[in-house]
Amino acid sequence: MTQGKMIKQITIFALASLCLMACGGTATNTNTTANATNTVANTAPTNTNTVNANANANTAKPASSDPKRISFSKGADNTVENLDLEPGQSKKFVVGARKGQDLTIADADQAAKITMLTKGKLVDINDEPGNYNATTIANGDIVFEISNPTKKKIKASINVMIVTIGDD
């Protein structure tokens, strides 16, 4: 191989490497004796996979904003959820109910704010600080939010109770 051909191959390889590095890849094939066409063809797929893997690894998944489903132990009509809330922070919850049930959500220390997000499935609503009570008029999920309206972190302990109301 002449010195001119070797310089030409090195130059082509260097240009191909620079192009790949500009796209976020790094050159892995350092064989300067291979011909220029094979060097570019062999390097590109390897680096393309590396670039795609890095792009996928750096893509952050958004935090889930789905409400946490509240479930009851077998035979129980209430459950307690403990949570820490920073100032201004809130957490959503969902609970399943049937028509004609009494739903009560109570915060033990009354620091958290209880906000009902589901509309149209509740009547006879009693909404006092730290205590929310209503009667369900339809089957389905009830979504509510517990928030911290204070300027300090709170430890909320909410009691969610669903009781079937007797026949009137």
C-alpha angles and dihedrals in degrees: 000000000000124000091244093056091048092051090048091051092047090049093050091046091049092050092049090049092050091050091051093046090051087059091051098264131115128222114253102174109078097166102128094181095065117094118266096247093055093044093055093042094048095045100046099061093046093052094040089059091048092050092049092048091051092047091051093047093051096049106103119215114229116249114262113256093186114127118253111251114235116214132184129225114252109286094007124123097196143037135188125229119196118200142163117224127192117215109291093008122128139185128206126220135186128203129180119233140173129227113279099027128130113235120199126179114183132179111210097216096029093228095117123077116232115210123182110221097180111081130193099028098082136068136172089042119190109186113179129155107288095002133077121179130173144148120245118233098182139036118253146065123332115204121200138167132223113204139178110233093174130092094241136060114271134199106218124196110191125189114206115196130180118185127178110238115229122245112280 
